Amino acid sequence: MATVISPHEIALAIGKREMLIDDVTQIAQRVPFIEVAPARLFDPGLLSELADASDRLAAKVAKLQEAQGADR
């Protein structure tokens, strides 16, 4: 039996992909500014938030790269 995908499901998937592209683009655009920001601007709370986000993002990138390697 063939799987039927509704136009609504297709539109939803396209929308999610566009949101993901926008999120990744925003991160990539902000990194250069964060890289050059003076250390004195990073209080302990902000540094902790940045470190947590960086760790989580690095873990996601590693998983995605691993999955792409398995697909080859």
CHARMM internal coordinates of N, CA and C (Angstrom, degrees):
IC EDIT
DIST 1 N 1 CA 1.4431
DIST 1 CA 1 C 1.5205
ANGL 1 N 1 CA 1 C 109.03
DIST 1 C 2 N 1.3011
ANGL 1 CA 1 C 2 N 117.69
DIHE 1 N 1 CA 1 C 2 N 131.68
DIST 2 N 2 CA 1.4598
ANGL 1 C 2 N 2 CA 122.99
DIHE 1 CA 1 C 2 N 2 CA -178.51
DIST 2 CA 2 C 1.5233
ANGL 2 N 2 CA 2 C 110.29
DIHE 1 C 2 N 2 CA 2 C -78.07
DIST 2 C 3 N 1.3276
ANGL 2 CA 2 C 3 N 114.68
DIHE 2 N 2 CA 2 C 3 N 146.34
DIST 3 N 3 CA 1.4542
ANGL 2 C 3 N 3 CA 120.15
DIHE 2 CA 2 C 3 N 3 CA 176.65
DIST 3 CA 3 C 1.5215
ANGL 3 N 3 CA 3 C 109.07
DIHE 2 C 3 N 3 CA 3 C -83.54
DIST 3 C 4 N 1.3200
ANGL 3 CA 3 C 4 N 116.35
DIHE 3 N 3 CA 3 C 4 N 132.08
DIST 4 N 4 CA 1.4575
ANGL 3 C 4 N 4 CA 121.27
DIHE 3 CA 3 C 4 N 4 CA -179.90
DIST 4 CA 4 C 1.5269
ANGL 4 N 4 CA 4 C 108.02
DIHE 3 C 4 N 4 CA 4 C -104.26
DIST 4 C 5 N 1.3200
ANGL 4 CA 4 C 5 N 115.62
DIHE 4 N 4 CA 4 C 5 N 126.97
DIST 5 N 5 CA 1.4584
ANGL 4 C 5 N 5 CA 120.92
DIHE 4 CA 4 C 5 N 5 CA 178.52
DIST 5 CA 5 C 1.5227
ANGL 5 N 5 CA 5 C 107.81
DIHE 4 C 5 N 5 CA 5 C -112.59
DIST 5 C 6 N 1.3091
ANGL 5 CA 5 C 6 N 115.45
DIHE 5 N 5 CA 5 C 6 N 123.48
DIST 6 N 6 CA 1.4656
ANGL 5 C 6 N 6 CA 119.44
DIHE 5 CA 5 C 6 N 6 CA -176.61
DIST 6 CA 6 C 1.5268
ANGL 6 N 6 CA 6 C 111.02
DIHE 5 C 6 N 6 CA 6 C -75.52
DIST 6 C 7 N 1.3182
ANGL 6 CA 6 C 7 N 117.07
DIHE 6 N 6 CA 6 C 7 N 156.74
DIST 7 N 7 CA 1.4684
ANGL 6 C 7 N 7 CA 120.83
DIHE 6 CA 6 C 7 N 7 CA 176.25
DIST 7 CA 7 C 1.5352
ANGL 7 N 7 CA 7 C 111.42
DIHE 6 C 7 N 7 CA 7 C -58.57
DIST 7 C 8 N 1.3232
ANGL 7 CA 7 C 8 N 116.38
DIHE 7 N 7 CA 7 C 8 N -32.63
DIST 8 N 8 CA 1.4712
ANGL 7 C 8 N 8 CA 120.45
DIHE 7 CA 7 C 8 N 8 CA 177.81
DIST 8 CA 8 C 1.5326
ANGL 8 N 8 CA 8 C 110.97
DIHE 7 C 8 N 8 CA 8 C -63.75
DIST 8 C 9 N 1.3182
ANGL 8 CA 8 C 9 N 116.40
DIHE 8 N 8 CA 8 C 9 N -43.20
DIST 9 N 9 CA 1.4679
ANGL 8 C 9 N 9 CA 120.35
DIHE 8 CA 8 C 9 N 9 CA 178.35
DIST 9 CA 9 C 1.5188
ANGL 9 N 9 CA 9 C 111.49
DIHE 8 C 9 N 9 CA 9 C -64.03
DIST 9 C 10 N 1.3156
ANGL 9 CA 9 C 10 N 116.62
DIHE 9 N 9 CA 9 C 10 N -38.18
DIST 10 N 10 CA 1.4747
ANGL 9 C 10 N 10 CA 121.09
DIHE 9 CA 9 C 10 N 10 CA 178.37
DIST 10 CA 10 C 1.5259
ANGL 10 N 10 CA 10 C 109.78
DIHE 9 C 10 N 10 CA 10 C -65.71
DIST 10 C 11 N 1.3305
ANGL 10 CA 10 C 11 N 117.03
DIHE 10 N 10 CA 10 C 11 N -46.24
DIST 11 N 11 CA 1.4641
ANGL 10 C 11 N 11 CA 121.31
DIHE 10 CA 10 C 11 N 11 CA 179.51
DIST 11 CA 11 C 1.5266
ANGL 11 N 11 CA 11 C 110.73
DIHE 10 C 11 N 11 CA 11 C -62.31
DIST 11 C 12 N 1.3172
ANGL 11 CA 11 C 12 N 116.99
DIHE 11 N 11 CA 11 C 12 N -39.77
DIST 12 N 12 CA 1.4629
ANGL 11 C 12 N 12 CA 121.24
DIHE 11 CA 11 C 12 N 12 CA 178.80
DIST 12 CA 12 C 1.5258
ANGL 12 N 12 CA 12 C 110.57
DIHE 11 C 12 N 12 CA 12 C -64.27
DIST 12 C 13 N 1.3214
ANGL 12 CA 12 C 13 N 117.40
DIHE 12 N 12 CA 12 C 13 N -43.45
DIST 13 N 13 CA 1.4639
ANGL 12 C 13 N 13 CA 121.15
DIHE 12 CA 12 C 13 N 13 CA 178.69
DIST 13 CA 13 C 1.5236
ANGL 13 N 13 CA 13 C 110.98
DIHE 12 C 13 N 13 CA 13 C -63.76
DIST 13 C 14 N 1.3170
ANGL 13 CA 13 C 14 N 117.41
DIHE 13 N 13 CA 13 C 14 N -40.58
DIST 14 N 14 CA 1.4661
ANGL 13 C 14 N 14 CA 121.14
DIHE 13 CA 13 C 14 N 14 CA 178.06
DIST 14 CA 14 C 1.5221
ANGL 14 N 14 CA 14 C 109.92
DIHE 13 C 14 N 14 CA 14 C -64.47
DIST 14 C 15 N 1.3202
ANGL 14 CA 14 C 15 N 117.17
DIHE 14 N 14 CA 14 C 15 N -43.00
DIST 15 N 15 CA 1.4595
ANGL 14 C 15 N 15 CA 121.64
DIHE 14 CA 14 C 15 N 15 CA 178.06
DIST 15 CA 15 C 1.5192
ANGL 15 N 15 CA 15 C 112.36
DIHE 14 C 15 N 15 CA 15 C -60.86
DIST 15 C 16 N 1.3261
ANGL 15 CA 15 C 16 N 116.27
DIHE 15 N 15 CA 15 C 16 N -43.10
DIST 16 N 16 CA 1.4677
ANGL 15 C 16 N 16 CA 120.35
DIHE 15 CA 15 C 16 N 16 CA 178.73
DIST 16 CA 16 C 1.5220
ANGL 16 N 16 CA 16 C 110.94
DIHE 15 C 16 N 16 CA 16 C -64.13
DIST 16 C 17 N 1.3136
ANGL 16 CA 16 C 17 N 116.45
DIHE 16 N 16 CA 16 C 17 N -40.01
DIST 17 N 17 CA 1.4722
ANGL 16 C 17 N 17 CA 120.75
DIHE 16 CA 16 C 17 N 17 CA 178.72
DIST 17 CA 17 C 1.5211
ANGL 17 N 17 CA 17 C 110.32
DIHE 16 C 17 N 17 CA 17 C -64.28
DIST 17 C 18 N 1.3279
ANGL 17 CA 17 C 18 N 117.28
DIHE 17 N 17 CA 17 C 18 N -42.81
DIST 18 N 18 CA 1.4582
ANGL 17 C 18 N 18 CA 120.69
DIHE 17 CA 17 C 18 N 18 CA 179.01
DIST 18 CA 18 C 1.5301
ANGL 18 N 18 CA 18 C 111.49
DIHE 17 C 18 N 18 CA 18 C -63.52
DIST 18 C 19 N 1.3341
ANGL 18 CA 18 C 19 N 116.77
DIHE 18 N 18 CA 18 C 19 N -39.21
DIST 19 N 19 CA 1.4700
ANGL 18 C 19 N 19 CA 120.43
DIHE 18 CA 18 C 19 N 19 CA 177.27
DIST 19 CA 19 C 1.5221
ANGL 19 N 19 CA 19 C 110.57
DIHE 18 C 19 N 19 CA 19 C -64.75
DIST 19 C 20 N 1.3246
ANGL 19 CA 19 C 20 N 117.13
DIHE 19 N 19 CA 19 C 20 N -40.58
DIST 20 N 20 CA 1.4564
ANGL 19 C 20 N 20 CA 121.33
DIHE 19 CA 19 C 20 N 20 CA 178.67
DIST 20 CA 20 C 1.5256
ANGL 20 N 20 CA 20 C 110.63
DIHE 19 C 20 N 20 CA 20 C -63.67
DIST 20 C 21 N 1.3206
ANGL 20 CA 20 C 21 N 116.40
DIHE 20 N 20 CA 20 C 21 N -44.74
DIST 21 N 21 CA 1.4696
ANGL 20 C 21 N 21 CA 120.48
DIHE 20 CA 20 C 21 N 21 CA 178.06
DIST 21 CA 21 C 1.5248
ANGL 21 N 21 CA 21 C 109.84
DIHE 20 C 21 N 21 CA 21 C -59.44
DIST 21 C 22 N 1.3229
ANGL 21 CA 21 C 22 N 117.24
DIHE 21 N 21 CA 21 C 22 N -43.24
DIST 22 N 22 CA 1.4595
ANGL 21 C 22 N 22 CA 121.35
DIHE 21 CA 21 C 22 N 22 CA 179.29
DIST 22 CA 22 C 1.5260
ANGL 22 N 22 CA 22 C 111.08
DIHE 21 C 22 N 22 CA 22 C -62.69
DIST 22 C 23 N 1.3254
ANGL 22 CA 22 C 23 N 117.58
DIHE 22 N 22 CA 22 C 23 N -44.20
DIST 23 N 23 CA 1.4696
ANGL 22 C 23 N 23 CA 121.33
DIHE 22 CA 22 C 23 N 23 CA 179.38
DIST 23 CA 23 C 1.5227
ANGL 23 N 23 CA 23 C 111.53
DIHE 22 C 23 N 23 CA 23 C -61.91
DIST 23 C 24 N 1.3250
ANGL 23 CA 23 C 24 N 116.76
DIHE 23 N 23 CA 23 C 24 N -47.20
DIST 24 N 24 CA 1.4651
ANGL 23 C 24 N 24 CA 120.79
DIHE 23 CA 23 C 24 N 24 CA -179.25
DIST 24 CA 24 C 1.5270
ANGL 24 N 24 CA 24 C 110.31
DIHE 23 C 24 N 24 CA 24 C -63.77
DIST 24 C 25 N 1.3282
ANGL 24 CA 24 C 25 N 116.27
DIHE 24 N 24 CA 24 C 25 N -41.07
DIST 25 N 25 CA 1.4640
ANGL 24 C 25 N 25 CA 120.79
DIHE 24 CA 24 C 25 N 25 CA 178.44
DIST 25 CA 25 C 1.5179
ANGL 25 N 25 CA 25 C 110.96
DIHE 24 C 25 N 25 CA 25 C -61.27
DIST 25 C 26 N 1.3276
ANGL 25 CA 25 C 26 N 116.85
DIHE 25 N 25 CA 25 C 26 N -42.78
DIST 26 N 26 CA 1.4673
ANGL 25 C 26 N 26 CA 120.35
DIHE 25 CA 25 C 26 N 26 CA 179.45
DIST 26 CA 26 C 1.5250
ANGL 26 N 26 CA 26 C 111.49
DIHE 25 C 26 N 26 CA 26 C -63.14
DIST 26 C 27 N 1.3145
ANGL 26 CA 26 C 27 N 117.09
DIHE 26 N 26 CA 26 C 27 N -41.89
DIST 27 N 27 CA 1.4701
ANGL 26 C 27 N 27 CA 120.62
DIHE 26 CA 26 C 27 N 27 CA 178.16
DIST 27 CA 27 C 1.5229
ANGL 27 N 27 CA 27 C 109.10
DIHE 26 C 27 N 27 CA 27 C -61.77
DIST 27 C 28 N 1.3252
ANGL 27 CA 27 C 28 N 116.62
DIHE 27 N 27 CA 27 C 28 N -49.05
DIST 28 N 28 CA 1.4658
ANGL 27 C 28 N 28 CA 120.75
DIHE 27 CA 27 C 28 N 28 CA -178.27
DIST 28 CA 28 C 1.5258
ANGL 28 N 28 CA 28 C 111.44
DIHE 27 C 28 N 28 CA 28 C -60.58
DIST 28 C 29 N 1.3232
ANGL 28 CA 28 C 29 N 117.52
DIHE 28 N 28 CA 28 C 29 N -36.24
DIST 29 N 29 CA 1.4665
ANGL 28 C 29 N 29 CA 121.04
DIHE 28 CA 28 C 29 N 29 CA -179.92
DIST 29 CA 29 C 1.5296
ANGL 29 N 29 CA 29 C 112.28
DIHE 28 C 29 N 29 CA 29 C -71.75
DIST 29 C 30 N 1.3108
ANGL 29 CA 29 C 30 N 117.97
DIHE 29 N 29 CA 29 C 30 N -28.06
DIST 30 N 30 CA 1.4645
ANGL 29 C 30 N 30 CA 121.47
DIHE 29 CA 29 C 30 N 30 CA -176.18
DIST 30 CA 30 C 1.5295
ANGL 30 N 30 CA 30 C 113.95
DIHE 29 C 30 N 30 CA 30 C -88.31
DIST 30 C 31 N 1.3167
ANGL 30 CA 30 C 31 N 117.03
DIHE 30 N 30 CA 30 C 31 N -23.79
DIST 31 N 31 CA 1.4644
ANGL 30 C 31 N 31 CA 120.80
DIHE 30 CA 30 C 31 N 31 CA -177.93
DIST 31 CA 31 C 1.5298
ANGL 31 N 31 CA 31 C 112.77
DIHE 30 C 31 N 31 CA 31 C -54.85
DIST 31 C 32 N 1.3248
ANGL 31 CA 31 C 32 N 120.26
DIHE 31 N 31 CA 31 C 32 N -45.48
DIST 32 N 32 CA 1.4723
ANGL 31 C 32 N 32 CA 118.77
DIHE 31 CA 31 C 32 N 32 CA -179.66
DIST 32 CA 32 C 1.5302
ANGL 32 N 32 CA 32 C 113.47
DIHE 31 C 32 N 32 CA 32 C -58.39
DIST 32 C 33 N 1.3189
ANGL 32 CA 32 C 33 N 117.33
DIHE 32 N 32 CA 32 C 33 N -34.73
DIST 33 N 33 CA 1.4622
ANGL 32 C 33 N 33 CA 120.82
DIHE 32 CA 32 C 33 N 33 CA 179.08
DIST 33 CA 33 C 1.5283
ANGL 33 N 33 CA 33 C 111.39
DIHE 32 C 33 N 33 CA 33 C -72.07
DIST 33 C 34 N 1.3283
ANGL 33 CA 33 C 34 N 115.78
DIHE 33 N 33 CA 33 C 34 N -39.72
DIST 34 N 34 CA 1.4665
ANGL 33 C 34 N 34 CA 119.82
DIHE 33 CA 33 C 34 N 34 CA 177.91
DIST 34 CA 34 C 1.5229
ANGL 34 N 34 CA 34 C 109.89
DIHE 33 C 34 N 34 CA 34 C -66.07
DIST 34 C 35 N 1.3273
ANGL 34 CA 34 C 35 N 116.64
DIHE 34 N 34 CA 34 C 35 N -39.01
DIST 35 N 35 CA 1.4650
ANGL 34 C 35 N 35 CA 120.67
DIHE 34 CA 34 C 35 N 35 CA -179.83
DIST 35 CA 35 C 1.5235
ANGL 35 N 35 CA 35 C 113.04
DIHE 34 C 35 N 35 CA 35 C -59.37
DIST 35 C 36 N 1.3205
ANGL 35 CA 35 C 36 N 117.48
DIHE 35 N 35 CA 35 C 36 N -36.69
DIST 36 N 36 CA 1.4615
ANGL 35 C 36 N 36 CA 120.03
DIHE 35 CA 35 C 36 N 36 CA -175.43
DIST 36 CA 36 C 1.5276
ANGL 36 N 36 CA 36 C 113.76
DIHE 35 C 36 N 36 CA 36 C -98.25
DIST 36 C 37 N 1.3306
ANGL 36 CA 36 C 37 N 117.06
DIHE 36 N 36 CA 36 C 37 N -2.32
DIST 37 N 37 CA 1.4640
ANGL 36 C 37 N 37 CA 119.87
DIHE 36 CA 36 C 37 N 37 CA 179.23
DIST 37 CA 37 C 1.5373
ANGL 37 N 37 CA 37 C 109.78
DIHE 36 C 37 N 37 CA 37 C -63.58
DIST 37 C 38 N 1.3292
ANGL 37 CA 37 C 38 N 116.79
DIHE 37 N 37 CA 37 C 38 N 136.44
DIST 38 N 38 CA 1.4744
ANGL 37 C 38 N 38 CA 119.81
DIHE 37 CA 37 C 38 N 38 CA 179.22
DIST 38 CA 38 C 1.5331
ANGL 38 N 38 CA 38 C 111.79
DIHE 37 C 38 N 38 CA 38 C -62.31
DIST 38 C 39 N 1.3025
ANGL 38 CA 38 C 39 N 115.93
DIHE 38 N 38 CA 38 C 39 N 141.54
DIST 39 N 39 CA 1.4675
ANGL 38 C 39 N 39 CA 121.50
DIHE 38 CA 38 C 39 N 39 CA -178.52
DIST 39 CA 39 C 1.5209
ANGL 39 N 39 CA 39 C 112.00
DIHE 38 C 39 N 39 CA 39 C -56.60
DIST 39 C 40 N 1.3232
ANGL 39 CA 39 C 40 N 117.60
DIHE 39 N 39 CA 39 C 40 N -31.51
DIST 40 N 40 CA 1.4695
ANGL 39 C 40 N 40 CA 120.57
DIHE 39 CA 39 C 40 N 40 CA -176.97
DIST 40 CA 40 C 1.5363
ANGL 40 N 40 CA 40 C 112.60
DIHE 39 C 40 N 40 CA 40 C -64.46
DIST 40 C 41 N 1.3272
ANGL 40 CA 40 C 41 N 116.89
DIHE 40 N 40 CA 40 C 41 N -18.75
DIST 41 N 41 CA 1.4623
ANGL 40 C 41 N 41 CA 120.23
DIHE 40 CA 40 C 41 N 41 CA 179.35
DIST 41 CA 41 C 1.5260
ANGL 41 N 41 CA 41 C 112.93
DIHE 40 C 41 N 41 CA 41 C -79.80
DIST 41 C 42 N 1.3094
ANGL 41 CA 41 C 42 N 116.82
DIHE 41 N 41 CA 41 C 42 N -14.60
DIST 42 N 42 CA 1.4648
ANGL 41 C 42 N 42 CA 121.19
DIHE 41 CA 41 C 42 N 42 CA -178.00
DIST 42 CA 42 C 1.5194
ANGL 42 N 42 CA 42 C 110.21
DIHE 41 C 42 N 42 CA 42 C -94.58
DIST 42 C 43 N 1.3462
ANGL 42 CA 42 C 43 N 115.75
DIHE 42 N 42 CA 42 C 43 N 97.21
DIST 43 N 43 CA 1.4653
ANGL 42 C 43 N 43 CA 118.44
DIHE 42 CA 42 C 43 N 43 CA 174.19
DIST 43 CA 43 C 1.5284
ANGL 43 N 43 CA 43 C 107.76
DIHE 42 C 43 N 43 CA 43 C -75.47
DIST 43 C 44 N 1.3278
ANGL 43 CA 43 C 44 N 118.22
DIHE 43 N 43 CA 43 C 44 N 168.83
DIST 44 N 44 CA 1.4758
ANGL 43 C 44 N 44 CA 120.06
DIHE 43 CA 43 C 44 N 44 CA -176.25
DIST 44 CA 44 C 1.5261
ANGL 44 N 44 CA 44 C 114.07
DIHE 43 C 44 N 44 CA 44 C -55.63
DIST 44 C 45 N 1.3122
ANGL 44 CA 44 C 45 N 118.08
DIHE 44 N 44 CA 44 C 45 N -38.60
DIST 45 N 45 CA 1.4643
ANGL 44 C 45 N 45 CA 120.72
DIHE 44 CA 44 C 45 N 45 CA -179.41
DIST 45 CA 45 C 1.5156
ANGL 45 N 45 CA 45 C 111.92
DIHE 44 C 45 N 45 CA 45 C -66.92
DIST 45 C 46 N 1.3353
ANGL 45 CA 45 C 46 N 116.11
DIHE 45 N 45 CA 45 C 46 N -44.63
DIST 46 N 46 CA 1.4626
ANGL 45 C 46 N 46 CA 120.57
DIHE 45 CA 45 C 46 N 46 CA 179.61
DIST 46 CA 46 C 1.5274
ANGL 46 N 46 CA 46 C 110.94
DIHE 45 C 46 N 46 CA 46 C -65.68
DIST 46 C 47 N 1.3191
ANGL 46 CA 46 C 47 N 115.78
DIHE 46 N 46 CA 46 C 47 N -41.34
DIST 47 N 47 CA 1.4668
ANGL 46 C 47 N 47 CA 120.51
DIHE 46 CA 46 C 47 N 47 CA 178.09
DIST 47 CA 47 C 1.5280
ANGL 47 N 47 CA 47 C 110.57
DIHE 46 C 47 N 47 CA 47 C -62.81
DIST 47 C 48 N 1.3244
ANGL 47 CA 47 C 48 N 116.62
DIHE 47 N 47 CA 47 C 48 N -40.64
DIST 48 N 48 CA 1.4630
ANGL 47 C 48 N 48 CA 120.90
DIHE 47 CA 47 C 48 N 48 CA 178.77
DIST 48 CA 48 C 1.5324
ANGL 48 N 48 CA 48 C 111.01
DIHE 47 C 48 N 48 CA 48 C -63.66
DIST 48 C 49 N 1.3312
ANGL 48 CA 48 C 49 N 116.03
DIHE 48 N 48 CA 48 C 49 N -42.30
DIST 49 N 49 CA 1.4633
ANGL 48 C 49 N 49 CA 120.19
DIHE 48 CA 48 C 49 N 49 CA 177.94
DIST 49 CA 49 C 1.5240
ANGL 49 N 49 CA 49 C 111.47
DIHE 48 C 49 N 49 CA 49 C -62.74
DIST 49 C 50 N 1.3228
ANGL 49 CA 49 C 50 N 115.49
DIHE 49 N 49 CA 49 C 50 N -44.32
DIST 50 N 50 CA 1.4618
ANGL 49 C 50 N 50 CA 120.72
DIHE 49 CA 49 C 50 N 50 CA 179.84
DIST 50 CA 50 C 1.5287
ANGL 50 N 50 CA 50 C 110.64
DIHE 49 C 50 N 50 CA 50 C -63.77
DIST 50 C 51 N 1.3180
ANGL 50 CA 50 C 51 N 116.99
DIHE 50 N 50 CA 50 C 51 N -43.55
DIST 51 N 51 CA 1.4646
ANGL 50 C 51 N 51 CA 120.97
DIHE 50 CA 50 C 51 N 51 CA 179.80
DIST 51 CA 51 C 1.5295
ANGL 51 N 51 CA 51 C 111.23
DIHE 50 C 51 N 51 CA 51 C -62.67
DIST 51 C 52 N 1.3284
ANGL 51 CA 51 C 52 N 116.24
DIHE 51 N 51 CA 51 C 52 N -42.12
DIST 52 N 52 CA 1.4657
ANGL 51 C 52 N 52 CA 120.17
DIHE 51 CA 51 C 52 N 52 CA 179.62
DIST 52 CA 52 C 1.5296
ANGL 52 N 52 CA 52 C 110.35
DIHE 51 C 52 N 52 CA 52 C -64.07
DIST 52 C 53 N 1.3248
ANGL 52 CA 52 C 53 N 116.29
DIHE 52 N 52 CA 52 C 53 N -47.01
DIST 53 N 53 CA 1.4700
ANGL 52 C 53 N 53 CA 120.12
DIHE 52 CA 52 C 53 N 53 CA 179.68
DIST 53 CA 53 C 1.5252
ANGL 53 N 53 CA 53 C 110.67
DIHE 52 C 53 N 53 CA 53 C -62.36
DIST 53 C 54 N 1.3205
ANGL 53 CA 53 C 54 N 116.35
DIHE 53 N 53 CA 53 C 54 N -40.88
DIST 54 N 54 CA 1.4596
ANGL 53 C 54 N 54 CA 121.22
DIHE 53 CA 53 C 54 N 54 CA -179.93
DIST 54 CA 54 C 1.5322
ANGL 54 N 54 CA 54 C 111.14
DIHE 53 C 54 N 54 CA 54 C -63.52
DIST 54 C 55 N 1.3148
ANGL 54 CA 54 C 55 N 116.56
DIHE 54 N 54 CA 54 C 55 N -43.99
DIST 55 N 55 CA 1.4684
ANGL 54 C 55 N 55 CA 120.86
DIHE 54 CA 54 C 55 N 55 CA 179.00
DIST 55 CA 55 C 1.5278
ANGL 55 N 55 CA 55 C 111.09
DIHE 54 C 55 N 55 CA 55 C -62.69
DIST 55 C 56 N 1.3275
ANGL 55 CA 55 C 56 N 115.86
DIHE 55 N 55 CA 55 C 56 N -44.80
DIST 56 N 56 CA 1.4625
ANGL 55 C 56 N 56 CA 120.07
DIHE 55 CA 55 C 56 N 56 CA -179.08
DIST 56 CA 56 C 1.5187
ANGL 56 N 56 CA 56 C 111.19
DIHE 55 C 56 N 56 CA 56 C -65.62
DIST 56 C 57 N 1.3161
ANGL 56 CA 56 C 57 N 116.56
DIHE 56 N 56 CA 56 C 57 N -40.96
DIST 57 N 57 CA 1.4505
ANGL 56 C 57 N 57 CA 120.46
DIHE 56 CA 56 C 57 N 57 CA 179.35
DIST 57 CA 57 C 1.5304
ANGL 57 N 57 CA 57 C 111.02
DIHE 56 C 57 N 57 CA 57 C -67.23
DIST 57 C 58 N 1.3294
ANGL 57 CA 57 C 58 N 116.59
DIHE 57 N 57 CA 57 C 58 N -41.81
DIST 58 N 58 CA 1.4689
ANGL 57 C 58 N 58 CA 120.43
DIHE 57 CA 57 C 58 N 58 CA 178.24
DIST 58 CA 58 C 1.5333
ANGL 58 N 58 CA 58 C 110.58
DIHE 57 C 58 N 58 CA 58 C -61.71
DIST 58 C 59 N 1.3268
ANGL 58 CA 58 C 59 N 117.41
DIHE 58 N 58 CA 58 C 59 N -39.30
DIST 59 N 59 CA 1.4676
ANGL 58 C 59 N 59 CA 121.18
DIHE 58 CA 58 C 59 N 59 CA 178.94
DIST 59 CA 59 C 1.5371
ANGL 59 N 59 CA 59 C 110.17
DIHE 58 C 59 N 59 CA 59 C -65.12
DIST 59 C 60 N 1.3318
ANGL 59 CA 59 C 60 N 116.60
DIHE 59 N 59 CA 59 C 60 N -40.47
DIST 60 N 60 CA 1.4660
ANGL 59 C 60 N 60 CA 120.27
DIHE 59 CA 59 C 60 N 60 CA 179.06
DIST 60 CA 60 C 1.5262
ANGL 60 N 60 CA 60 C 110.86
DIHE 59 C 60 N 60 CA 60 C -65.92
DIST 60 C 61 N 1.3220
ANGL 60 CA 60 C 61 N 116.36
DIHE 60 N 60 CA 60 C 61 N -43.57
DIST 61 N 61 CA 1.4680
ANGL 60 C 61 N 61 CA 120.37
DIHE 60 CA 60 C 61 N 61 CA 179.16
DIST 61 CA 61 C 1.5313
ANGL 61 N 61 CA 61 C 109.96
DIHE 60 C 61 N 61 CA 61 C -61.37
DIST 61 C 62 N 1.3177
ANGL 61 CA 61 C 62 N 116.97
DIHE 61 N 61 CA 61 C 62 N -42.93
DIST 62 N 62 CA 1.4689
ANGL 61 C 62 N 62 CA 120.30
DIHE 61 CA 61 C 62 N 62 CA 179.23
DIST 62 CA 62 C 1.5215
ANGL 62 N 62 CA 62 C 111.07
DIHE 61 C 62 N 62 CA 62 C -61.22
DIST 62 C 63 N 1.3364
ANGL 62 CA 62 C 63 N 117.40
DIHE 62 N 62 CA 62 C 63 N -42.57
DIST 63 N 63 CA 1.4715
ANGL 62 C 63 N 63 CA 120.97
DIHE 62 CA 62 C 63 N 63 CA 178.77
DIST 63 CA 63 C 1.5269
ANGL 63 N 63 CA 63 C 111.12
DIHE 62 C 63 N 63 CA 63 C -64.03
DIST 63 C 64 N 1.3315
ANGL 63 CA 63 C 64 N 116.04
DIHE 63 N 63 CA 63 C 64 N -42.15
DIST 64 N 64 CA 1.4662
ANGL 63 C 64 N 64 CA 119.68
DIHE 63 CA 63 C 64 N 64 CA 179.84
DIST 64 CA 64 C 1.5275
ANGL 64 N 64 CA 64 C 111.02
DIHE 63 C 64 N 64 CA 64 C -65.16
DIST 64 C 65 N 1.3304
ANGL 64 CA 64 C 65 N 116.65
DIHE 64 N 64 CA 64 C 65 N -41.68
DIST 65 N 65 CA 1.4624
ANGL 64 C 65 N 65 CA 120.26
DIHE 64 CA 64 C 65 N 65 CA 178.82
DIST 65 CA 65 C 1.5257
ANGL 65 N 65 CA 65 C 110.44
DIHE 64 C 65 N 65 CA 65 C -65.35
DIST 65 C 66 N 1.3249
ANGL 65 CA 65 C 66 N 115.98
DIHE 65 N 65 CA 65 C 66 N -38.75
DIST 66 N 66 CA 1.4653
ANGL 65 C 66 N 66 CA 120.70
DIHE 65 CA 65 C 66 N 66 CA 178.18
DIST 66 CA 66 C 1.5302
ANGL 66 N 66 CA 66 C 109.66
DIHE 65 C 66 N 66 CA 66 C -63.24
DIST 66 C 67 N 1.3167
ANGL 66 CA 66 C 67 N 116.61
DIHE 66 N 66 CA 66 C 67 N -43.87
DIST 67 N 67 CA 1.4661
ANGL 66 C 67 N 67 CA 121.11
DIHE 66 CA 66 C 67 N 67 CA -179.18
DIST 67 CA 67 C 1.5347
ANGL 67 N 67 CA 67 C 110.25
DIHE 66 C 67 N 67 CA 67 C -65.64
DIST 67 C 68 N 1.3063
ANGL 67 CA 67 C 68 N 117.71
DIHE 67 N 67 CA 67 C 68 N -38.17
DIST 68 N 68 CA 1.4629
ANGL 67 C 68 N 68 CA 120.23
DIHE 67 CA 67 C 68 N 68 CA 178.46
DIST 68 CA 68 C 1.5227
ANGL 68 N 68 CA 68 C 110.39
DIHE 67 C 68 N 68 CA 68 C -67.04
DIST 68 C 69 N 1.3176
ANGL 68 CA 68 C 69 N 116.83
DIHE 68 N 68 CA 68 C 69 N -36.87
DIST 69 N 69 CA 1.4655
ANGL 68 C 69 N 69 CA 120.93
DIHE 68 CA 68 C 69 N 69 CA 177.47
DIST 69 CA 69 C 1.5174
ANGL 69 N 69 CA 69 C 111.11
DIHE 68 C 69 N 69 CA 69 C -64.71
DIST 69 C 70 N 1.3384
ANGL 69 CA 69 C 70 N 116.83
DIHE 69 N 69 CA 69 C 70 N -35.78
DIST 70 N 70 CA 1.4642
ANGL 69 C 70 N 70 CA 121.34
DIHE 69 CA 69 C 70 N 70 CA 179.87
DIST 70 CA 70 C 1.5172
ANGL 70 N 70 CA 70 C 111.02
DIHE 69 C 70 N 70 CA 70 C -72.58
DIST 70 C 71 N 1.3460
ANGL 70 CA 70 C 71 N 116.83
DIHE 70 N 70 CA 70 C 71 N -27.20
DIST 71 N 71 CA 1.4651
ANGL 70 C 71 N 71 CA 121.00
DIHE 70 CA 70 C 71 N 71 CA -179.36
DIST 71 CA 71 C 1.5294
ANGL 71 N 71 CA 71 C 112.77
DIHE 70 C 71 N 71 CA 71 C -76.00
DIST 71 C 72 N 1.3047
ANGL 71 CA 71 C 72 N 116.72
DIHE 71 N 71 CA 71 C 72 N -16.29
DIST 72 N 72 CA 1.4748
ANGL 71 C 72 N 72 CA 119.32
DIHE 71 CA 71 C 72 N 72 CA -175.82
DIST 72 CA 72 C 1.4949
ANGL 72 N 72 CA 72 C 112.63
DIHE 71 C 72 N 72 CA 72 C -82.67
END
COOR INIT
IC SEED 1 N 1 CA 1 C
IC BUILD
